[in-house]
Amino acid sequence: MCVHRLENELFDSVEKRDKIYFISDVHLGASALNNNKERERHLVKWLKEIEPTASELFLVGDIFDFWYEYSAVVPKGFTRFFGQLSHMCDAGIKVKFFTGNHDVWAFHYLQDEIGVEVYNTPKIFERQGKKLFVGHGDGLNPNDKGYLLLKKVFTNKVAQTLFSWIHPDIAFYIANKWSRHSRLSHPDESAHFVANHEKEEQLQFAMQYLKQEPIDYFIFGHRHVYVNHPLNDTSRLIILGEWIQTFSYALLDKGELTLNKYPMV
C-alpha cells in the first residue's frame, strides 16, 4: 500500500506541473546595486514556490549583470541560484536560458553542469495551443547600426578569444564600470512606454513580424518595463519587467499569459 501511495503521489506531482514561467533582467551580481544577495535569495524563494507547478522556465536574458566563461573559470557567486536551477532540471523541469546583452558570453557551463538549454537568438515555441516568439529583445531595430555592430563584435569568436586572455579581475572590473552606465539605476519606465509605444522598437518589430506569420505572444525583456500590450485581436506584446524594483514574471496557464509581480517582503 505504501509503495502504491508513493507512486500515486509522484504521479500527482508530475501531473500538476503544467504551467510555464518567464522572467528576465535579474542582473545578478550588478555592481551598481547593493542588494545582490538579497535579490538572489528572493529569486530562489520564488523558484522554490513555482517548482511544484512548473513544466518549463524561460530565463529571457540579462539574468546575470555580467557573465563570461573562461575555459577553466566561471564567475564566483550565484551558488544558491545555481543549486535551485540544478534541482529543477533534475526534477524534469525544462529550463531555457536566452542570452541577453549583459550575459551574451554564456557558452557550455550552464548546459553541461546544470542542464539548462541555452539560446543565443530568438525562437518560436508552440505551447498550450499558443505560438510564442521569445527572445531578450535587443538588436531588433535594423537601423540601429551602432548597437548591431557592437553586438556583432561581442558574438565574434575571435573577439571572444581575445577577451579570454584578459585576467578575470581586470575583465570584471571593466564590465562592472560599463554596467554602472546602464539603465540599472533608472526608475521603471512603463508609463513612458505606454505614452510613446509607437516609437518602441520591440513593438515595431512585432507589428512587422505579424505581417509574415501569426504569433499569439511576443515575449521580450531588455527594456526593464512591465508591459502587456495588445497588437491586434489575437496577439499581444509582453515585456517582462525586471527583478530590481518590479520583481515581475509572466505565467502561461491553460493558454492564457498573464503578467504578475512577486512581492519583495
Secondary structure, DSSP 4 states (H G I P E B T S, - for coil): -HHHHHHHHHHHHHHT--EEEEE----BT-TT-S-HHHHHHHHHHHHHHHTTTEEEEEE-S-SBSS-B--SS---S--HHHHHHHHHHHHTT-EEEEE--SSSTB--SHIIIII--EEESS-EEEEETTEEEEE----S--TT-HHHHHHHHHHT-HHHHHHHHTS-HHHHHHHHHHHHTTSGGGSPP-HHHHHHTGGG-HHHHHHHHHTTTS--SEEEE-SS--EEEEESSSS-EEEEE--TTTT-EEEEEETTEEEEEE----
